[in-house]
Amino acid sequence: ELARRTGWPILADPASGLRRGPHTDRAPVLATGEHLLRSRWADDHRPEVVVQLGAMPTSKSYRLWLEGSTTGRVVAVDHLGRYPDPSHVVTHRVDAEPGALAEVAAGRCGNQGPTWWTEAWTEAERRASTAVARVVANSPFDEPAVVAGLDAALGSDTRLVVANSMPIRDLDAFLPTDCRPMRIMANRGACGIDGLVSTATGVAYDSGTPTVLFTGDLALLHDLSGLAAVRRLGVDLTVVVVDNDGGGIFSFLPIVDAAHVDHRRLFHTPHGLDPGLVDEFVGASLYRPDDPVSLADAL
Ligand SMILES: Cc1ncc(C[n+]2csc(CCOP(=O)(O)OP(=O)(O)O)c2C)c(N)n1
């Protein structure tokens, strides 16, 4: 409502819950921040004020873009005393629950609606999301295509729990805004890859609704014992695991280019285990989709 009244665009982190739902038809909610903020266009469109609501967004481009900014105010709003500010760019801190603050602010500001600034950002979002969708559609079956598969197949009552490492970043980069609701949950904390199966099981149990965990193979193996509770609690849990035999995120480290370093052994840390072993462990049904259609069918 605040964005609709002020015309200020929202760069919505996937875990914020703002990317999905009927409000996206009325308010300028953007999902391509990870791509836009690393472009020249974003350098030419620096705002006077950035209001950061809640935890630090996932996007690395956002962090670098803030660091590159020499002017303007950065207001961090948080009620948990975190004020995440890894780049030391925050100029103002507001101790308030972000949703409550937005509600009060929306009630007090006028109803200006979209401005040229709003139009510029929403047009950039339109172009970027079209380009992203085209790239995803023409790519091999990889992480972006998995996100597209989840987007297409998950019902609005499903809870999507997303793991740290690349899955949350994949969602950030490739999940578009849509008026269909989607409940996304993440636990960024210190970005741990531990306890994710247990978290998803707890979400499924508490909500009583079908739950999907989107995870990497290391995070799944880290909390394999969490699966023991799935059958006992009788929850409806589907695990979508991108199996790249280790930590795919480490292939983005600059050291990957150092020829004398055995990057694969030291950073990627392949384990050689087949995630299919969960089949025997908990009696789960295992599917090995190798294209978007078979992923959608399996889901
Ligand atoms: C508990 C814990 N141990 C280690 C790490 C360091 N770490 C960050 S990402 C990562 C790799 C995760 O691999 P995977 O879950 O397969 O996801 P991918 O990188 O392939 O997307 C590791 C080990 C961490 N974040 N948390």
The ligand as a MOL file (V3000), in Angstrom:
LIG
                    3D

  0  0  0     0  0            999 V3000
M  V30 BEGIN CTAB
M  V30 COUNTS 26 27 0 0 0
M  V30 BEGIN ATOM
M  V30 1 C 26.1540 -25.2740 8.6000 0
M  V30 2 C 26.9560 -24.7290 7.4660 0
M  V30 3 N 28.1180 -25.3290 7.1150 0
M  V30 4 C 28.8370 -24.8490 6.0730 0
M  V30 5 C 28.4110 -23.7570 5.3820 0
M  V30 6 C 29.2480 -23.2030 4.2500 0
M  V30 7 N 28.5360 -23.3840 2.9670 0 CHG=1
M  V30 8 C 27.8890 -22.3700 2.3860 0
M  V30 9 S 27.1860 -22.7990 0.9480 0
M  V30 10 C 27.7660 -24.3760 1.0750 0
M  V30 11 C 27.5160 -25.3620 -0.0320 0
M  V30 12 C 26.1080 -25.8240 -0.0670 0
M  V30 13 O 25.9400 -26.8070 -1.0550 0
M  V30 14 P 24.5160 -27.2610 -1.5360 0
M  V30 15 O 23.5690 -27.3180 -0.4040 0
M  V30 16 O 24.6670 -28.5080 -2.3610 0
M  V30 17 O 24.0110 -26.0450 -2.4520 0
M  V30 18 P 24.6580 -25.4360 -3.8140 0
M  V30 19 O 25.8350 -24.6060 -3.3980 0
M  V30 20 O 25.0370 -26.5470 -4.7230 0
M  V30 21 O 23.5510 -24.6000 -4.3420 0
M  V30 22 C 28.5010 -24.5520 2.2460 0
M  V30 23 C 29.1580 -25.8170 2.6650 0
M  V30 24 C 27.1930 -23.1520 5.7780 0
M  V30 25 N 26.6880 -22.1020 5.1380 0
M  V30 26 N 26.4780 -23.6580 6.8180 0
M  V30 END ATOM
M  V30 BEGIN BOND
M  V30 1 1 1 2
M  V30 2 1 2 3
M  V30 3 2 2 26
M  V30 4 2 3 4
M  V30 5 1 4 5
M  V30 6 1 5 6
M  V30 7 2 5 24
M  V30 8 1 6 7
M  V30 9 2 7 8
M  V30 10 1 7 22
M  V30 11 1 8 9
M  V30 12 1 9 10
M  V30 13 1 10 11
M  V30 14 2 10 22
M  V30 15 1 11 12
M  V30 16 1 12 13
M  V30 17 1 13 14
M  V30 18 2 14 15
M  V30 19 1 14 16
M  V30 20 1 14 17
M  V30 21 1 17 18
M  V30 22 2 18 19
M  V30 23 1 18 20
M  V30 24 1 18 21
M  V30 25 1 22 23
M  V30 26 1 24 25
M  V30 27 1 24 26
M  V30 END BOND
M  V30 END CTAB
M  END
